[in-house]
C-alpha cells in the first residue's frame, strides 16, 4: 500500500476530496487489480461471516476443551432478558456479540480475524450491534469496515499486530482503535473525527500485556474483547463530541511500537509472566495437564 501513515491518509483524503473509506477501497482496488465494486463485495462477504459468527455464538453453550470458557455469552443473554443493562440495548448487544464471536473462535468456528483471531470479537460486535439498533444500511456498514481496515493496515506498517511482538496492545488495542474509527465512519463522522477516535482508543490502551493462562486464547483474552469493544464506543463518542487527542495518532503508533520493544518477553504471549503465572493460573495449568488426552 502506498499510504504508510495516518498523516499521509488525511493528506490524500484532502487532496482528492474523499472520505477515508473511499480511499481505502480505491487503494485495495489498485493493489488487487479489481474494480471497487468487487472490493465492496469482498467486504460484504466478511460482514456476512461476522454476522454468522455472532449468530452461531449466541446459540451455543459448548465449552472449550479446557472447560473454562464457552457459556459466558449465555449468562449475559439470560441476565439481560430479565434485567436490562444500565447502559441500554446497544451495550447489551455489543457485549453479548463480542463474547459470542470470541467464544465461537475458541470452539474453532469460522470467524473473521480483525485484525487477529484473539481480538476477533471487537470490530464485529461494534459494527453489527450499532447498525442493528440505529437501522444503519448494509452499504454504510461496509464503509465502516473499510475505514476500520485501513486503520489496522496503517498501524501494521510500523508494528506487527501480534501479542508475541508487542503484547495485547497490538491485538485487542488495535482492534479497539479500528472499531472506534469504523463506528465514527458509520455514524457519519468526518475524516478527522474518525482518526481522532482511533487515536483516543489506542493511546488509552498502551502497555496492555499478552499473558494468556496456559497459552490458550481464553483467559483473559475473551473477556478482554468485551471490555475493549465498549472502550471503542467511548472513544467514538468522545471524538464525535469534538474531544481531541493531543498526541497525533502517528506518534501514538510509534509509542505502541516502542512500548512493545520495552515490554518484557515474559509478557508477550509466552505465558511466562503476568496473569499466566498467578497462583490460580498455575493451579489451572496443573489440572489441564492432568486431564485425560483426547481420543481420536
Secondary structure, DSSP 8 states (H G I E B T S, - for coil): ----SHHHHHHHHHHHT--HHHHHHHHHHHHHT--HHHHHHHHHHHHHHHHHHHHHHHT-----TTSSSS-HHHHHHHHHHHS--TT-HHHHHHHHHHHHHHHHHHTT-----SS-GGGHHHHHHHHHHHHHHHT--HHHHHHHHHHHHHHHHHHHTTS-S-HHHH-GGGTHHHHHHHHHHHHHHHTT--HHHHHHHHHHHHHTTTT--B--GGG-S-TTHHHHHHHHHHHHHHHHHHHHTT---SS-HHHHHHHHHHHHHHS-GGGBSSSSSGGGGSHHHHHHHHHHHHS-----
